[in-house]
Amino acid sequence: MKLRFKKNVNRRYTLLIVPEGTSPVFRFKFRFSYLLAILVTAAVLLCSVLVLYALNRTHTNRIGTLEAQLSNSSDQFRNTVVNKEQEIDRLLNELMELSKKSKTIEAKMSELEQLEAELKSITDGGSSKTKDTTAAVDKNAAMDSLASDEGGVGGESIPLTEQDVAQLVKETKESITTSLQEMPELQQRLEQTKVSIQEYKALMAILPTFWPTDSTRITSDFGEREDPFTGRLTKHAGMDIGGSVGDPVYAAANGKVVDTGYTSARGNYITISHPSGLKTNYMHLSKILTKVGDSVKQGDTIAELGSTGRSTGPHLHIEVVKNGSTVDPVNYLRKPGEEE
């Protein structure tokens, strides 16, 4: 077998290439071993090419898959970044709203404190304090009105830095914390002020502070005056308020009717005794609408204004009696809308 194989391997072959025409014939002589080597080499090369092609195809598919995954990941990352930016913007907007609300709370707390001061000044009878506080409120209102009337707003759009956001968060937190800490104390003070107001209202209800007529036109003050009938200097024991016949006359304070009647000087009159120890007299009435023993509330209609008795025209003569002596009603009566 070996001899035969070697014999076949060493066999020679001639390859003739005969062109057309008169061109010379080409001869190629080679041994079978060379042909076998060439075929083996060609087979190896072909197999290598096929293997490389398969590997290249696989790598190409893999690269395409990775590129698709990378593109998808890139899109997801881009969407994530956009969503994060939108979320950050939303959180910043909410932070700004929270900051505005905290400032609103501070403003409301300030208003409540001013209201508390006003209420205290009323119960303390401090008109100057009331005026000062009212002036401060009016000043703040004027500044707010001025700010609201200044027109539009504008400017560059400058993004907030991390330091700006941190400072805003800190200020908002401190503002809300301070307001929450002060609220219980302020609420307690307002409750105490409410009690004081109720006590004050109860006191005002038994003092002759309610203006007794619809008209506020004073025709004659308390004190010395020239008598309208004799022209001599006399003492006027009350205050005259001009009006029209039939106008309602109101009780200046809570009390009990202790006397009614008619005299040539007083005309039709009513006397009311009040829990404060004071008395009030209402004179020159055209009609009496209550009777002795009736309990009346401050502001109740007790009579109609007139010009009976010693009178030159329709008016109410009102007197305030303290410890048996008449005193100036101006010290007690308050015109509608008048400062305490």
C-alpha positions as CSV (number, residue, x, y, z in Angstrom):
1,M,0.0,0.0,0.0
2,K,2.7,2.4,0.9
3,L,4.6,1.6,-2.3
4,R,1.5,2.0,-4.4
5,F,0.7,5.3,-2.7
6,K,4.1,6.7,-3.2
7,K,4.0,5.5,-6.7
8,N,0.7,7.4,-7.2
9,V,2.0,10.4,-5.4
10,N,5.1,10.6,-7.5
11,R,3.2,10.2,-10.7
12,R,3.6,13.2,-13.1
13,Y,0.9,15.0,-14.9
14,T,1.0,17.5,-17.7
15,L,-1.6,20.2,-18.2
16,L,-1.9,21.5,-21.7
17,I,-3.5,24.8,-22.6
18,V,-4.1,25.1,-26.3
19,P,-5.2,28.5,-27.4
20,E,-7.1,29.1,-30.7
21,G,-5.2,30.1,-33.8
22,T,-1.5,29.7,-34.2
23,S,-0.5,30.6,-30.6
24,P,1.9,28.2,-29.0
25,V,0.6,25.5,-26.6
26,F,1.3,26.0,-22.9
27,R,2.5,23.0,-20.9
28,F,2.4,22.7,-17.2
29,K,4.0,19.7,-15.6
30,F,3.4,18.8,-12.0
31,R,3.4,15.9,-9.7
32,F,0.3,14.6,-8.1
33,S,1.7,15.5,-4.7
34,Y,1.7,19.2,-5.7
35,L,-1.9,18.9,-6.9
36,L,-2.9,17.3,-3.7
37,A,-1.2,20.0,-1.7
38,I,-2.9,22.7,-3.7
39,L,-6.3,21.0,-3.2
40,V,-5.8,20.6,0.5
41,T,-4.6,24.2,0.8
42,A,-7.6,25.4,-1.2
43,A,-9.9,23.3,1.0
44,V,-8.3,24.7,4.1
45,L,-8.6,28.3,2.7
46,L,-12.2,27.7,1.8
47,C,-13.0,26.3,5.2
48,S,-11.2,29.2,6.8
49,V,-13.2,31.7,4.7
50,L,-16.4,29.9,5.6
51,V,-15.5,30.0,9.3
52,L,-14.5,33.6,9.2
53,Y,-17.7,34.5,7.3
54,A,-19.7,32.7,9.9
55,L,-17.9,34.4,12.7
56,N,-18.2,37.8,11.0
57,R,-21.9,37.2,10.5
58,T,-22.3,36.3,14.1
59,H,-20.2,39.4,15.2
60,T,-22.2,41.6,12.9
61,N,-25.5,40.4,14.4
62,R,-24.1,40.8,17.8
63,I,-22.8,44.3,17.0
64,G,-26.3,45.2,15.6
65,T,-28.0,43.9,18.7
66,L,-25.6,45.9,21.0
67,E,-26.1,49.0,18.9
68,A,-29.9,48.6,19.2
69,Q,-29.5,48.0,23.0
70,L,-27.2,51.0,23.2
71,S,-29.7,53.2,21.3
72,N,-32.5,52.0,23.4
73,S,-30.5,52.6,26.6
74,S,-29.5,56.0,25.3
75,D,-33.2,56.9,24.6
76,Q,-34.2,55.6,28.1
77,F,-31.4,57.6,29.7
78,R,-32.4,60.7,27.7
79,N,-36.1,60.2,28.8
80,T,-34.9,59.6,32.3
81,V,-32.9,62.9,32.3
82,V,-35.9,64.8,30.8
83,N,-38.2,63.3,33.5
84,K,-35.8,64.1,36.2
85,E,-35.5,67.7,35.0
86,Q,-39.3,67.9,34.9
87,E,-39.5,66.5,38.4
88,I,-36.9,68.9,39.6
89,D,-38.8,71.8,38.0
90,R,-42.1,70.5,39.6
91,L,-40.4,70.2,43.0
92,L,-39.0,73.7,42.7
93,N,-42.4,75.1,41.7
94,E,-43.9,73.4,44.8
95,L,-41.1,74.8,46.9
96,M,-41.8,78.3,45.6
97,E,-45.5,77.8,46.3
98,L,-44.7,76.6,49.8
99,S,-42.5,79.6,50.3
100,K,-45.2,81.9,49.2
101,K,-47.7,80.2,51.5
102,S,-45.3,80.5,54.4
103,K,-44.9,84.2,53.8
104,T,-48.7,84.4,53.6
105,I,-48.9,82.7,57.0
106,E,-46.4,85.2,58.4
107,A,-48.5,88.1,57.0
108,K,-51.7,86.6,58.5
109,M,-50.0,86.2,61.8
110,S,-48.9,89.8,61.7
111,E,-52.5,90.8,60.8
112,L,-53.8,88.8,63.7
113,E,-51.3,90.4,66.1
114,Q,-52.3,93.8,64.8
115,L,-56.0,92.8,65.3
116,E,-55.1,91.6,68.8
117,A,-53.5,95.0,69.6
118,E,-56.6,96.8,68.3
119,L,-58.9,94.7,70.3
120,K,-56.8,95.2,73.4
121,S,-56.7,98.9,72.8
122,I,-60.5,98.9,72.6
123,T,-61.0,97.0,75.8
124,D,-58.3,99.2,77.5
125,G,-60.0,102.4,76.2
126,G,-56.7,103.4,74.6
127,S,-57.9,105.5,71.6
128,S,-54.3,106.6,70.8
129,K,-53.1,103.1,70.6
130,T,-56.0,102.2,68.3
131,K,-55.2,105.1,66.1
132,D,-51.5,104.2,66.0
133,T,-52.3,100.6,65.1
134,T,-54.9,101.6,62.6
135,A,-52.3,103.9,61.0
136,A,-49.8,101.1,60.8
137,V,-52.4,98.9,59.2
138,D,-53.4,101.6,56.7
139,K,-49.7,102.2,55.9
140,N,-49.2,98.5,55.2
141,A,-52.4,98.4,53.1
142,A,-51.2,101.5,51.2
143,M,-47.8,99.9,50.5
144,D,-49.5,96.7,49.3
145,S,-51.8,98.8,47.1
146,L,-48.9,100.7,45.7
147,A,-47.0,97.5,45.0
148,S,-50.0,96.0,43.3
149,D,-50.4,99.1,41.1
150,E,-46.8,99.3,40.0
151,G,-47.6,97.4,36.8
152,G,-46.0,94.3,35.2
153,V,-43.0,92.3,36.1
154,G,-40.0,91.0,34.1
155,G,-36.3,90.3,34.0
156,E,-33.8,87.6,33.0
157,S,-34.6,84.0,33.5
158,I,-31.7,82.9,35.8
159,P,-31.9,79.3,37.1
160,L,-31.6,78.7,40.8
161,T,-28.3,77.3,42.1
162,E,-28.1,74.5,44.6
163,Q,-27.2,77.2,47.2
164,D,-30.3,79.2,46.3
165,V,-32.5,76.2,46.6
166,A,-31.0,75.2,49.9
167,Q,-31.4,78.7,51.3
168,L,-35.0,78.8,50.1
169,V,-35.7,75.5,51.8
170,K,-34.1,76.7,55.0
171,E,-36.0,80.0,55.1
172,T,-39.3,78.3,54.3
173,K,-38.7,75.7,57.0
174,E,-37.8,78.3,59.6
175,S,-40.8,80.5,58.6
176,I,-43.3,77.6,58.9
177,T,-41.6,76.4,62.1
178,T,-41.8,79.8,63.7
179,S,-45.4,80.3,62.7
180,L,-46.4,76.9,64.0
181,Q,-44.7,77.7,67.3
182,E,-46.3,81.1,67.6
183,M,-49.8,80.0,66.6
184,P,-50.8,78.3,69.9
185,E,-49.6,81.3,72.0
186,L,-51.4,83.7,69.6
187,Q,-54.6,81.6,69.7
188,Q,-54.5,81.7,73.5
189,R,-54.0,85.5,73.6
190,L,-56.9,85.9,71.1
191,E,-59.1,83.7,73.3
192,Q,-58.2,85.9,76.3
193,T,-58.9,89.0,74.2
194,K,-62.2,87.5,73.2
195,V,-63.2,87.2,76.8
196,S,-62.1,90.7,77.4
197,I,-64.1,91.9,74.4
198,Q,-67.2,90.1,75.8
199,E,-66.7,91.7,79.2
200,Y,-66.2,95.0,77.5
201,K,-69.3,94.6,75.4
202,A,-71.2,93.7,78.5
203,L,-69.9,96.8,80.2
204,M,-70.7,99.0,77.2
205,A,-74.2,97.6,77.2
206,I,-74.9,98.9,80.8
207,L,-73.2,102.2,80.1
208,P,-75.2,104.8,78.0
209,T,-72.9,104.6,75.0
210,F,-75.5,103.9,72.3
211,W,-76.4,107.0,70.2
212,P,-80.2,107.5,70.9
213,T,-81.4,108.8,67.5
214,D,-80.8,108.3,63.8
215,S,-79.7,112.0,63.6
216,T,-76.3,113.0,64.9
217,R,-76.8,116.7,64.6
218,I,-76.2,118.3,68.0
219,T,-78.2,121.5,68.4
220,S,-77.2,122.4,72.0
221,D,-74.3,121.1,74.2
222,F,-74.2,120.4,77.9
223,G,-73.2,123.3,80.1
224,E,-73.8,127.0,80.3
225,R,-75.7,128.6,77.5
226,E,-78.0,131.5,76.6
227,D,-81.6,130.4,77.4
228,P,-83.6,130.1,74.1
229,F,-86.7,131.6,75.7
230,T,-85.3,134.3,78.1
231,G,-81.9,135.0,76.7
232,R,-80.3,134.8,80.1
233,L,-77.2,132.6,80.9
234,T,-78.4,129.3,82.3
235,K,-77.1,125.8,82.8
236,H,-78.2,123.2,80.2
237,A,-78.3,119.9,82.0
238,G,-78.3,117.6,78.9
239,M,-77.6,117.5,75.2
240,D,-80.0,118.4,72.4
241,I,-80.0,116.3,69.2
242,G,-82.1,117.7,66.3
243,G,-84.4,115.5,64.3
244,S,-87.9,115.1,62.9
245,V,-91.1,114.4,64.7
246,G,-91.7,110.7,64.8
247,D,-88.0,109.7,64.5
248,P,-87.2,106.6,66.7
249,V,-85.6,107.2,70.1
250,Y,-83.3,104.3,71.3
251,A,-82.3,103.2,74.8
252,A,-78.7,104.3,75.3
253,A,-78.0,101.2,77.6
254,N,-79.6,98.1,79.1
255,G,-81.8,99.0,82.1
256,K,-85.2,99.3,83.6
257,V,-87.8,102.1,83.0
258,V,-88.4,103.7,86.4
259,D,-90.4,106.8,85.4
260,T,-92.5,108.1,82.5
261,G,-94.9,111.1,82.3
262,Y,-95.4,114.6,81.2
263,T,-94.4,118.0,82.6
264,S,-94.5,121.5,81.2
265,A,-90.7,121.7,81.1
266,R,-89.8,118.1,80.0
267,G,-92.8,117.4,77.9
268,N,-93.2,113.6,77.5
269,Y,-90.2,112.0,79.1
270,I,-88.8,108.6,80.1
271,T,-86.3,107.8,82.8
272,I,-84.2,104.6,82.7
273,S,-82.1,103.2,85.5
274,H,-79.0,101.2,84.4
275,P,-77.1,98.4,86.2
276,S,-74.0,100.7,86.1
277,G,-75.7,103.0,88.6
278,L,-76.3,105.7,86.0
279,K,-79.7,107.0,84.8
280,T,-80.7,108.5,81.5
281,N,-83.6,110.9,80.9
282,Y,-85.2,111.3,77.4
283,M,-87.4,114.5,77.0
284,H,-89.7,116.3,74.6
285,L,-91.0,113.0,73.2
286,S,-93.9,113.0,70.8
287,K,-94.9,109.5,71.9
288,I,-93.8,107.1,74.7
289,L,-93.6,103.4,73.7
290,T,-92.7,101.9,77.0
291,K,-94.0,101.9,80.6
292,V,-92.6,101.9,84.1
293,G,-91.2,98.5,85.1
294,D,-90.2,97.5,81.5
295,S,-86.7,96.1,81.0
296,V,-85.1,97.4,77.9
297,K,-82.0,96.4,75.9
298,Q,-79.4,98.8,74.5
299,G,-80.7,100.0,71.1
300,D,-84.4,99.2,71.8
301,T,-86.9,101.7,70.5
302,I,-88.5,103.3,73.5
303,A,-90.2,106.5,72.1
304,E,-90.6,108.8,69.2
305,L,-88.8,112.2,68.9
306,G,-91.0,115.3,69.3
307,S,-91.2,118.9,70.5
308,T,-93.4,118.7,73.6
309,G,-92.9,120.8,76.7
310,R,-90.4,123.6,76.8
311,S,-89.0,123.2,73.3
312,T,-88.5,125.4,70.2
313,G,-88.6,122.6,67.7
314,P,-88.3,118.8,67.2
315,H,-85.3,117.4,69.1
316,L,-84.3,114.9,71.8
317,H,-83.0,116.3,75.1
318,I,-81.0,113.5,76.8
319,E,-79.5,113.6,80.2
320,V,-77.0,111.3,82.0
321,V,-77.4,111.3,85.8
322,K,-74.5,110.1,87.9
323,N,-74.8,110.0,91.7
324,G,-77.8,112.3,91.5
325,S,-76.1,115.0,89.3
326,T,-76.2,115.4,85.6
327,V,-73.0,115.0,83.7
328,D,-72.0,115.7,80.1
329,P,-73.5,112.9,77.9
330,V,-70.6,113.4,75.4
331,N,-68.5,111.5,78.0
332,Y,-70.6,108.4,77.3
333,L,-72.5,108.6,74.0
334,R,-70.7,107.5,70.9
335,K,-71.8,108.6,67.4
336,P,-72.1,105.7,64.9
337,G,-68.7,104.9,63.5
338,E,-66.9,107.1,66.1
339,E,-63.6,106.0,67.5
340,E,-63.6,104.5,71.0
